Amino acid sequence: MTRKIIHVDMDAFYASVEQRDDPSLRGRPLAVGGSSGRGVVAAASYEARSFGVRSAMPSVTALRRCPDLVFVPPRFDVYRAVSAQIRAIFHDYTPLVEPLSLDEAYLDVTENLRGLNSATETAKEIRARILEITGLTASAGISYNKFLAKLASDQNKPNGQCVIPPGAGLDFVATLPVGRFHGIGPKTAEKMNRLGILTGADLRAHDLHFLQGHFGKAGAWYHTIARGEDDRQVTPDRPRKSSGSETTYETDLITPEEVEAGVRAMADDVWAWCEKSGGRGRTVTVKARYADFRQVTRSRTRASPVADKAALYDVSLSLVRTLFPLRAGIRLIGVTLSTFDAEEDATPQFDL
């Protein structure tokens, strides 16, 4: 049976919630995030996007592009509450809901629980109910696999939807620039462009051996999606694969003592989630971004999960110390714990 997959993506979610709750912000270029010198844009309204303002952009850059930009601090408790309303709507149509974040999810509606005429009609009804209940718009992509559904949800944003029916996936992918494909980031897209791979059709023209030779393990994925193929299932309640925390500082960290204090603070946040959830991981990653925006990461994977906060401190600090002496001031520090093992997590681990 041909699967029917819907990818629902809320339109400028955080910014739209703020404009909904404060009518004075409607129609104005808006950024959710900090406006200080080291602030970062967490989300931008469509009015702000027309000036080139994007998420993860430094606030000072955003203000240069749009001097009239209005900043509001994020309210994650509100966003989570609205996200819960939206997910409740999804579950009226299928138990197969795979959230990707607070504002997007895959739905497998192959089994027609509501008796609607098609997956297209299902997506329309879901978007209408989201608007009615939350006052927010959503876009949707409908297709026979996850990769194509996610591509389709971007086609008619905001407040629109797109269908890629069986048999149309190959031609749809062929015309798109490779930078549009999820799983292909800006650096990989640049590398592909240098190799003469500009579109999906160009990507499909290269065999598996060529792609693996230039892109390693990811080459197999690129070979598959260039043909519009994706066998991944919609997986409800995906296990969390990592716990991370990072922060950008108002002033650069310039001494080892300051950097280590920053690492401990991020490790505290990570371990707080681990204690709450019971999750334990074996891989510790430390990220540092210098004042000139050069970024480095250091990782270490242990044989057994990190057992306590002291152990997380030890590994994190040993990783960041490989950066000493500092080549420049550090503006961002992050710590992530990953490689969770459900069986190992169920039993406390003790180092001998």
Disulfide bonds with the S-S distance in Angstrom:
none
